[in-house]
Amino acid sequence: MRAIERRVPPGVGRKSTHDELRRVSFAEIVQKGARKLISMGYGWMEDAESIEEYGCLAGADLDKVSQTAISRSHQLATIGGGNHFVELQEIVEVYDQQLAKAWGLEQGNLAVMLHSGSRGFGHQICTDYSKIMAQAAAKYDIELPSRGLAAAPIHSKEGQDYLAAMACAVNFAFCNRQLMAHDVRLAFGEVFKEDPRALGLWLVYDVAHNIAKFEEHFGRKVLVHRKGATRALPPGHPYNPKRYMATGHPVIIPGSMGTSSYVLVGAEATQETFYSVNHGAGRVLSRTAAKKVISKDEFQRSMGDILYNAGDFREILEEAPQAYKNIDDVVESLAEIGLTKKVVRLRPLAVIKGQGEEA
């Protein structure tokens, strides 16, 4: 955990340890995404086959991004706050031996799950365009029930500008997670004194969980916005990466820091949900409520022998297991209605989380 934290700083406002990337054109990073970093040696060539959109969403235009957002682009290879994390896990249960073997997931092995996004850069883009769309609402006869639901027609100038700016944030997020994976590999290599390749630290899958993009569904081209959701493509779907065309791509469903996480695969029934499933268990307590009602004893009992990096439990109380729905019930529900099929279950051994909410 210490070796990872030295390389991947957790918490809001933390800056990247990769000062050398300041010499790289930021426009290239947001236009080429993870593939740019892989080509520079921050990863393995095989990684791109295991990233949604091969690590680059088309259409990014840095001219549509504010200077304020660009000034917040120094956070590559950082975790952030909220529900973002690096978690060390054990693969404890295999439900589909054939798929698990094809994906390199073996019972008893150690796995690492990463969750982070576009950090302050993406947050600022969201803030900027929420204001732009709120101001433009009257022009398009849109009545907003809340400023947080500001919207504009997607083919309007505001809509097109937002898509181009959002693609920059998406590619930044792909780069952030690629660098995190690279640094985690280096940390494992340091601790085990072994080449990360020899340790088998292959990238299983990197999937976005808060983006909009055009896709073909039911014979129409539509804009699908997955908020707190991920894509779940079944075997043979043409949007699958080549590596996963025959199996369908892995669907990653993280639990809370004190409960199991799962790797699933989408079934044909996901066509009804535009090939989408939930990104996690979902909250039952708001962050504010969790801090008010969960005691220290309750928190410590729920964590058991799981290691965590916070010196004071109150720093991460809003992410306590009690704040979330039962992940086992949620995943079982998906399987029962035929949306997904379970592949493996992982239990947490240690979790690194950042404190605070991005702002």
N, C-alpha and C positions, 0 to 999 in steps of 0.2 A: 504493500500500500504506500509506504513512504517513497519507494523508488518511482511509483507512478505519479504521486503528487508532486515530486520534484520536477517532473516533466510536463504534467497536465494540471495546471493550477485550478482548484475549485473555487467557486464563489463569484458573486456579482462584481463586475468591474475589473476582474483580474486580467492581466495582459499576457500575451503569448511569450513563451520562452524562445521562440524562433526569430530572433532579431535579424537573422540573415535573410528572411523573406521580405524585409523592407526594400531590398534591392530588386525584387521582382515586381513587374508591372501589375498593379492591383487589377487593372482592366483585364489582363490575361487570366487572372485567378477567377474572376466572376464570369468570364466568357467561356473558359475551358473547363472549369470545375476541377474535380478530383484528378482527372486525367493529366492536367498540367503538373500537379504535384507528384503523381506517380512517375511521370517522365523525368522528373528531377531527382528521383531516388527516394522519395518519401512514400515508400510502399513497394509492392511487388506488381509486376505487369499483370498477373492473374487477378488482381484486386478489381479492376474495372469490370470484369465479367460478373462480379457479385455486388454491383451497385445499381440501384434503380436508375434508368436512363443512362447507364454506363458512366454515371458520375457527372453528367452535364445536361442540364435542361436548356434547350435551345431558346433563343430570343432575348437573351440578357443584353441590356443596354445601360451602361453606367451613366450615360448622359441623363437618364431618367431618375437618377438617384441624387438626393441632396448632398451638399458638402457636409452637413451635420452628420448624416449617416456614414459617409466615407470617413469622417474623423473618428468614427467608432469601430473601425475595421481592424483594430490591433489585437483581436482576441482569438485568433486561430489557435487551435489545440488547447482550448480552455473549456471547462465544464459548464460554468454558469451556476445559477441558483435554481430555486423551485424544485421541480421533480427531475432535474437532470442529474446524471450519475455515471460513475464507472463502477461496475459490480463484478466481483469474482464469484463464480458459481460452480456448483458440481452438477453434472448431468446425472440425475438420480433415477429417472424412469424413461424407458424407451417404449413407445406405443407402436411404432412402425419401423421394424428392423431394417427393411429395404431402403426406405427413404433416409433414415438416420445414417445408415452406412454411406449412402450416396452423398450425403451432406457432410460427412466427417464427424458426426456426433455420436460418440461412443459412451455408453454408461460407465460412470466412475471417473470420466475425464473432467478436467477443469475447463471452464469456459469463461470468457469475458464478455459482458454486455455493456455497450456504451450508449448513452442517450444524451445528446446535446444538439443544438441547432445553429441558427445564424446569429445568435448572441445579440449584442447591442446594435450591430449593423442592421440586422433584420428587424429588430424591435423598432428602430428609428424609421425604417421604411414604412412599417405598418402605421406608426404614429403620423408620419407625414401624409400618407395617402388617405388615412381616415379623415384628416382635416380637409384635404382637397375634395374628397367626395362629399363630405358634409356641406361644404360651401357650394358644391355644384348640384346638390339635390333638387333645389327649386327649379333649376334650368330644365331638369328632366321630369318634373312633376312627380318627384318621389317624396313621399311623406315618411320621415324616419321615426320609428317608435322609440329609438334611442340613438344617440350619436355613435355608440359603439357598433351600431348596425349600418353605418354609412355605406352606401353603395352607388354605383354608376353603371349605366349600360356598358357591357363589356366591349362593344365595338365603338364606343365613344372615345374621344381623345384621352379622357381621364382613365377609362378602362384599359385602353391599350398601353398607356404609359405605366399603369400599375403592373400589368402583366410583365412588361420588360424589366421593371424594377424588382418585382418579386422573383423573377428568374435569377437575378443577381444574388438575392438572398438565398435562394435554393442552392445555387452553386457554391456560395460561401459556406453553407452548412455542410455540403458534401466534402468540401476541403477541410472544414473544421474536424469532422469525424475521421477523415482519412489521416490527418496529422495525429489525432488522438490515438488511432489504431497503431500508427507507426511508432509513436512514443511508448505506448503500452508494450509493444513488441520489444523495444529496446530495454524497457524496465525488466521484462521477464528474462531477456538475455543476460542482463547484469546480475540479477539475483540467482539464476540457475547456472550462470557461467556456461551458456550454451547458445548456439546459433538459433534465433527465433524460428527459422525454417525447420530445424531439427526438432524443435519443440512442437511443431505442427500448428503454429498460430495462424491458420488460414482464415481469411475473411469469409464468413458464412453468408451474410447479406447485410446491405445497408439500404434501408427503405425510409422514405420521407413520411412524415405524419402530420403535415400542416401546410399543404400546398394546393394550388389549383392548376389544372392543365387540361388541354383539349384531348379528347379520346373519342373513339367510335363506340357507340352503344345503341343497340336496337335499331341499327341501320341509320343512325344520325350522328353527326359530329356535335358533341356537347362539351361544355366546360364543367369538369367535375372538381368540386372543392372538398378535399378530405381534411376536415378539422378534427384533430384528435382521432384520426383514423388512418389506416394504411391500406395500400393496395394488396389484394389477395388473388393472384392469378392462378387458375388451375392448370394442370398439365396440358400442353399443346396450345395454349393461348399465344397468339403472335406477339404480344407485348412482353413476353418473358425474355430475359437474357438468354443467349444461346446455351449457356451452361445449364440453365434450368428449364429449357423448353420441354424436355420429356417428363419432368417431375412436377412442374409448377415451382414457383420460387418460395423460399422460406417466409413464413409470416411470424413476426416477432411480437409477442404479447408480454410486456413486462408486468410483474406484480408490484407490490409495494416493497420497500427495502427489507421487510421482515417476512415476506411470503414468496411463494414459488413464482417463477416466470415460465413461459411456454414458447416452444417453436411449433407452429402449425403449418398446414398447407391449405390453400383455398380449394373448395369443391365447386362443381358446376353451378350449384345453387347461388353462388355469389354473383352470378349475372344479375339477379334481382336487386342487388345492392350496389350495382355498378362496380362489381369486383372490389368491394371495400369491406373491411371489418374494423372493429374498434382497436385502438392503439394500446389500451390497458384496461384495468378493472373499472376505473371511474371512481370518483370521490363520493363519499357519503357525508363528509364533514368539510365545510369550507376551511381554508387555511386559518382564518381568524377563530372559527369555532374549535378547531383541533387544538389550538394553543390554550383555549380557555378550559376545555373539559377533560383533556387527557393528563393524568398525573404521571409523575416520574416513575412510580412503581409499575403502572400499567404499561408505560412505554418500555421499560426495561424487561418486563415479562414477555412482551410481544417480540422483542429482539432476541431473547435467549442468548445463545453463544455467538451470534453474528457480530463480527467486528464492524465498527463504524468510526469515522475519522473526527467527528465533532467532539471537542473537549467538554462542551456543555450540551446536554440533551435538548435544552430549549431552543438551540440554534436550528435544529432539524425537526422539531416537534410537529410542525405543520405537515410533514411527510410521514408521520407515524403510520404503521400498518392499520390502526383503528380508523384512520381517515378515509380508507378505501374500501370498496366492496370486496367480497370474497372472490379472489381471482379464480379459484378452482370452480366455483359455481358459474362464474361468467364464461369460462372456457368450455365447461361441460355443456352449457346452454347452446353455445355456438355449434358444438359437435352434434348435439341432439337434433337440432333443426336442419342439419346438413349443410351448413355454411362452410365449415372447416373440418379438417381431420387432424387429430393430435399426433405429433411426431415425437417430441421429447418434453420432459419436465425438468426444470433446473431449480435447485435450491440455493439461496444466497449464503455465501461464506463470509464475505466482507464487502462493505459498500463505502464508496467515497462520494460524498455529496457536497455541493456548495451551498452557502447560506445566502438568503435574500432573494428578492424578485427583481428581474431585469427592469430597468427604467431608463 
